[in-house]
Amino acid sequence: MSFDATLSLKNAAAATVTMLRLAADLVKSKYIDAASALSTPRTMEITHTIASAPNGVDRHLVKYQKVVLDANSRPQTLTMTKTLTVPRLGIVRSDIDDLLAMDKEFWSVGNTDKMLRNEI
């Protein structure tokens, strides 16, 4: 089973962004914002690294990138990655849900500003 070929995500303005799948294989799929220009693409990537051992650790990554042109018309890339690293033994879905909820709560405007100011 895979993600849909088209994903609809809300941006900061609560507008729907339509992400179209460009490519996919057994471990990775790549999407692009249908409204973005080729010179300034907004992309999303979903990647899985599956452990070979039954007691291993699986990794699931979502990466967002947005290219903008600076004052000199040079492309600059903003990247955000989220990785979910899940041991196959001992972890249950409620453990994952706890961390997802905490992460969602953390990324408030105030905390994001603190991160951008390099506060610890």
N, C-alpha and C positions, 0 to 999 in steps of 0.2 A: 504494500500500500504506500502511496506517496501523497504529498501535499497537492492541493489543486494546482492546475496550470496557471490560474489567475488567483491572486490573493488580494483582498481588499483590506487595507489598514488605515487607521485614522492618524493624521498628523497632529501637530501641536494646535492647529486651528480647528481641530475636529472635522476637517475635510477628508473625504475618502481618497486615498492614494491607491491606484490600481497597479499592482506589481504583476508583470507578465513573465512567465518562465521562459528563459532563453535556452537553457541547456540543463540536462540532468543525466546522472549515471547512477551507479549503485550506492555511492556514498556522498554525493554532492549535487545540489541543484542551485542554479543561479537565476535571479530575477532582476528585472529592470522596471523602474517606474515608467508607465506608458506615456506620461506627460513630460518626461524629462528629455532634454536635448541630447544628442549624441556627444556634443562637446562638454556638457555638464550633466553626466548621468547620475541618477540615484539608483543604487543597486542593493540587493539583498542576497545573501548566500546562506544556505543551510548545509552543514557538513556533519557527518557522523564518523567517528573512529570507534570501531567495535573491537573489544578485547577478544583474543583467541582462547584464553583460558577461562574455564567456568567460574573461577574466583577473581577474574580480572575487573578492570574498570572501563566502562564505556564513556565516551566523550561526545557531547552534542553541542555544536556551535552554530550561533546565528550571528552573521556579520552584516552590518549596514554601512554603506559608504555613500557620501554625497560630495560631488565635485562642484566647486564654485570658482568663478574667475575673480582674482584679486584686482586691485586698482591698476595693475600693469597688464591686465588680461592674461595672466598666467594661471593655469589651473592649480587649485589647492584642494586636497582631499581630506575630508573629515571622516573618521572611521570609529564605529562603536561595535565592540564584540561582546557577546555573552556566551560563556561556556558553562555547560552543565556537566559535571564530572560525577558519574554515578557508579560506585562499587556494586557489583552484582550480588554480593552477600551482605545482609544486615540492614540494608536501606529499603524502606517501604515508601509508597506513594505519598503518604502524609508528611514524611520527612522532606520530600521534594517540594510539596505544596507550602510548607512552612518557609523554606528559603525563598521561594518565588514571591510569596506575600511580603516578606521582609524586604526583598530587593525592590519591589514595586513601591513600597512605602518610603524607602530611603531616597529615591530619586525625586525629591521635591525640588521646587525652584531654589529654596534656600540652601539645601544640601548640594545641589548642582553648582551653585555659585561658590560655595566653599571649596568644592573640588577644583573648580577652575582657578581659584586663588591659591591652590596648593596647600590648603589647610589640612592638618592631620588630627 
